[in-house]
Amino acid sequence: MNESEAARRSYLRARLSEEDLADDPVRQIGIWMQHALDAAIVEPYAMSLSTVSADGRPSSRVVLMRGCDERGLVFYTSYQSRKGRDIGVNPRVAALFYWPELERQIRVEGTAEQIDESESDDYFAGRPRGHQISAWASEQSEPLQSRDVLEQRVADYETRFAGEDVPRPHSWGGYLIRPERIEFWQGRENRMHDRIEFVRDGARWTRRRLSP
């Protein structure tokens, strides 16, 4: 399918200079995230997470970032899911935020590791009960005979945990992405986009502008 001229979009909203960004790029992610929240963007925390399997096969999916601090970015999933298995053999990952309404994206590259169990416990305890039950019922990424089987598993776990708090499954928890490279992208007219990249150098970050 050929792209029509009507489908082409010009990026005219903003520009990005080195002075616009904080010295700490992880802190800058939080600043841009707040801009996305202020703009009432649907699912501002959604990021495309890419992993690579033991045999070198890349895989991408959208997950929700659930934490951002000086350590890096946190998300939660089943350790036995495809992404969990990939991280177990190759911790190098990439994540991408894209907010078309703001004509912005953030690219993150780094390594992922499981967070402390107590931190996963605290997060799980604050989830809606239905989400907690789902973490038990779904063997994430595994083949499923039918939807009916899944719904029966949900019903079984609702019965099992009736009248009590739902504990966190040991197979479910958080991952921390420790970033090594972060790029901030601002769309510009005529595809002359602004791209500023931060690269970790020991305990500090260096920045440089990239060609569009």
C-alpha positions in Angstrom: 0.0 0.0 0.0 1.5 3.3 -1.1 1.4 6.2 1.4 -0.7 9.1 0.3 0.3 12.7 0.7 -2.8 13.1 3.0 -1.4 10.5 5.3 1.9 12.3 5.7 2.2 14.3 8.9 4.3 17.4 9.6 5.7 17.8 13.1 5.4 21.4 14.1 4.5 21.3 17.8 7.9 22.0 19.4 11.7 21.9 19.2 14.3 20.4 21.5 17.6 21.8 22.5 20.3 20.5 24.9 19.3 23.2 27.4 15.8 21.9 27.5 16.9 18.6 29.2 17.9 17.8 32.7 21.4 16.5 33.3 20.0 13.2 34.5 18.0 11.5 31.7 16.1 9.3 34.0 14.8 12.4 35.7 14.0 13.8 32.3 11.8 10.7 31.5 9.8 11.7 34.6 9.4 15.3 33.3 8.2 14.2 29.9 5.9 11.6 31.5 4.3 14.4 33.5 3.8 16.3 30.3 2.1 13.3 28.8 -0.2 13.1 31.9 -1.0 16.8 31.7 -1.9 16.3 28.1 -4.4 13.5 29.1 -2.7 11.0 26.8 -4.3 7.6 26.9 -2.0 5.1 28.5 1.0 7.4 29.0 2.9 4.7 30.8 2.7 2.3 27.9 6.1 1.3 26.5 7.1 -1.2 23.9 9.6 -3.6 25.5 11.9 -5.6 23.3 13.8 -8.7 24.4 16.0 -11.3 22.7 15.8 -15.1 23.2 18.6 -17.5 23.7 18.6 -18.3 20.0 18.7 -14.6 19.0 15.1 -14.1 18.2 13.8 -10.6 19.1 10.4 -10.1 20.5 8.4 -6.9 21.3 5.3 -6.2 23.3 3.7 -3.3 25.1 3.9 -3.2 28.9 3.2 -0.5 31.5 6.0 1.3 33.3 5.1 1.2 37.0 8.1 3.0 38.5 10.8 5.5 37.5 13.5 6.6 39.9 17.2 7.0 40.1 17.7 3.3 39.5 15.8 3.2 36.2 12.4 1.9 35.0 10.2 -0.8 36.7 7.6 -3.0 35.1 5.8 -6.2 36.3 5.1 -9.5 34.7 5.2 -13.2 35.0 8.8 -14.5 35.3 7.7 -17.5 33.2 6.4 -15.4 30.4 8.3 -15.2 27.1 9.8 -11.9 28.1 10.7 -13.3 31.5 12.4 -16.3 30.0 14.2 -14.1 27.5 15.5 -11.8 30.3 16.7 -14.9 32.1 19.1 -15.8 29.4 19.8 -12.3 27.9 19.2 -9.3 30.2 19.8 -6.7 27.5 16.5 -5.0 26.7 15.2 -2.0 24.9 12.1 0.1 25.7 10.2 2.8 23.7 7.7 5.4 24.7 5.8 7.1 21.9 3.3 9.9 22.3 2.1 11.1 18.9 0.0 13.8 20.4 3.2 15.4 21.7 5.3 14.4 18.7 7.8 12.7 21.1 9.4 9.5 21.8 11.9 8.2 24.3 14.2 5.2 23.5 15.8 3.3 26.4 18.5 0.6 26.2 19.9 -1.2 29.2 19.8 -4.4 31.2 16.9 -5.9 33.2 17.0 -7.6 36.5 14.4 -8.8 39.0 13.7 -6.3 41.8 13.6 -7.2 45.5 10.7 -9.5 46.5 9.5 -7.1 49.1 9.0 -4.4 46.5 7.1 -6.8 44.3 5.0 -7.8 47.4 4.1 -4.2 48.1 3.1 -3.5 44.5 1.1 -6.7 44.2 -0.8 -5.9 47.4 -2.0 -2.6 45.9 -3.4 -4.1 42.7 -7.1 -4.6 42.2 -8.2 -8.0 43.4 -9.3 -9.1 39.9 -5.7 -8.4 38.7 -4.3 -10.4 41.5 -6.5 -13.4 40.7 -5.5 -13.1 37.0 -1.8 -13.4 38.0 -2.6 -16.8 39.4 -5.0 -17.9 36.7 -2.9 -17.1 33.7 0.2 -19.1 32.7 1.4 -16.2 30.6 2.6 -17.0 27.1 1.7 -20.7 27.4 -0.7 -22.3 24.9 -4.3 -22.3 26.1 -6.9 -24.9 25.0 -9.8 -22.4 25.1 -11.1 -19.2 26.8 -13.4 -21.4 28.9 -10.4 -23.1 30.5 -9.0 -19.7 31.4 -12.3 -18.5 32.9 -12.6 -21.7 34.9 -9.1 -21.2 36.3 -10.2 -17.6 37.4 -13.3 -19.1 39.1 -11.2 -21.7 40.8 -8.8 -19.2 42.3 -11.6 -16.9 43.3 -12.9 -19.8 45.3 -9.5 -20.7 46.7 -8.8 -17.2 48.0 -12.4 -16.3 49.0 -12.5 -14.2 52.2 -8.7 -13.7 52.4 -6.0 -11.6 50.8 -4.5 -12.8 47.6 -0.8 -13.5 48.0 1.7 -12.8 45.2 2.6 -15.8 43.1 6.3 -16.5 43.4 6.4 -16.6 39.6 5.2 -13.0 39.3 7.0 -9.8 40.1 8.9 -6.8 39.0 11.9 -6.1 36.7 14.2 -3.0 36.9 15.6 -1.7 33.6 19.0 -0.1 34.4 19.4 2.2 31.4 22.8 2.6 29.6 21.5 4.7 26.7 18.5 7.0 26.6 17.4 9.1 23.6 14.9 11.9 23.5 13.2 12.5 20.2 11.1 15.5 19.2 9.5 15.6 15.8 10.3 18.6 13.6 9.2 19.9 10.2 10.5 18.2 7.0 11.7 15.2 9.0 14.6 17.3 10.5 13.8 15.9 14.0 15.7 16.8 17.2 17.4 13.8 18.7 19.5 14.0 21.9 21.1 10.9 23.3 22.5 10.3 26.8 25.1 7.5 27.2 26.1 6.2 30.7 29.8 6.6 31.4 30.4 5.0 34.7 28.5 7.0 37.3 27.9 9.9 35.0 26.0 10.6 31.7 27.3 12.2 28.6 25.0 13.7 26.0 25.3 14.3 22.2 23.0 15.3 19.4 22.2 12.8 16.7 21.3 13.4 13.1 17.7 12.9 12.2 
